[in-house]
Amino acid sequence: TDAVDAAIRVELFAAEARRRGLGDRRARTAVLNQALIADERARQRLAPADVTDPAIDALLQATPGRVAKIEGVHVRAIYLADAATAEAVYAQAVGLDDAGFAALARARSQDPSAANGGDLGVLDDDHSPIELVRAATPLAEAGALTGPVALADRRFVILRAVAVSVRPEPPEQLRPRAREYLARQAEVVALDALAAQLERAHRVRRFPDAFAALTAGATPDGGR
């Protein structure tokens, strides 16, 4: 589970901080965890100041919706009647281009929009149903996919962005945001790689069923 993974990572990072001699070895695990993260930022040059101008230019040209205010998202949708079917269809939708998703919508969507390849037009805050606007929130670039999202009518919807329009803003406002965004993304990648390396080194094994039983107030053997 996510909780297990997070707990394992904190313990591994704390142990690595002790090995590197970062701070007081008797410090709390959470303090050592943060000390290791700070050390990795410095070692791998993950601060916003380390982000290059070409990287910022590339982000703003290719996917400005990641840092700019999104004004509207042109989407296609697939509506399904139950969660299990929606999950299965979502798996089919992963990796499809616009034409492929449109074909899947025609074949599987349980909505009148299926006849038009699931095309719902542009969703925006002023003119679209609020639950669809909220469902489309993760769609920051053309080709992005999200769902299945439960709707008020008990259906589930899968959305794919055809195009994303953003509010025009001057570069001096966008570039600092882009710099922070890219630094955060680089840190996530670096820390994930470090966690995987430490897990292999410590031969970490997971027992999610036992963890679930413990968090439910029972022991893995049923309390005997």
Secondary structure, DSSP 8 states (H G I E B T S, - for coil): -HHHHHHHHHHHHHHHHHHHT-S-TTS-HHHHHHHHHHHHHHHHT-SGGGS-HHHHHHHHHH-GGGTS-EEEEEEEEEEESSHHHHHHHHHHHTT--HHHHHHHHHHH--SGGGGGTTEEEEE-TTTS-HHHHHHTTT--STT-EEEEEE-TTS-EEEEEEEEEEE----HHHHHHHHHHHHHHHHHHHHHHHHHHHHHHHHT----HHHHHHHHTT--TTS--
